[in-house]
Amino acid sequence: MREDVTAAQWADEPAERTWSDTEEQALRLWIALARCYVTFSRAVACKVAEYDLTAPQFGVLEALYHLGPLSLGELAEKLLVTGGNVTYVMDRLEAQGLVARERSGDDRRVVRAHLTTKGRQTIDGVFPRHAGFVEGLVEVLDPEEKETLRALLKKLGKGIAQASNRFGNC
């Protein structure tokens, strides 16, 4: 705690609202989405930890389980992470004998990820429980609400992606 700042120098008054009602609505939507995402991802990460995996490790195993062998770049794209993150996660999974990497015969720059037999057995054993757990997380919504929410989130995500030129890429 800094002692050289006095109460007379504090700026504790809430900011005056200078934004529009539509901006307020957008800001509230962003906050609700962010809080829901954090809550959802924490719950999933906690459950996945029961399988002795991290959420990124589970994501790699699940992607390979449902999609088959993928390049590390494709994995990064599917999991919405950086290539460096995928490499780190693959290192851990490979050390556990759950995945293997192979250089592409067509392009030596491309590295493909494969499930090992042990990896398939692991994901076979945990995926049904995981699917049931996620279903339980969303049971507060009826089937129509789930589909509507999924469609709206997909529409919003695509709209943001299309508008990225307007707002700048980062």
Secondary structure by P-SEA (a helix, b strand, c coil): ccccccccccccccccccccaaaaaaaaaaaaaaaaaaaaaaaaaaaaaaacccaaaaaaaaaaaccccccaaaaaaaacccaaaaaaaaaaaaaacccccccccccccbbbbbbcaaaaaaaaacaaaaaaaaaaaaccccaaaaaaaaaaaaaaaaaaaaaccccccc
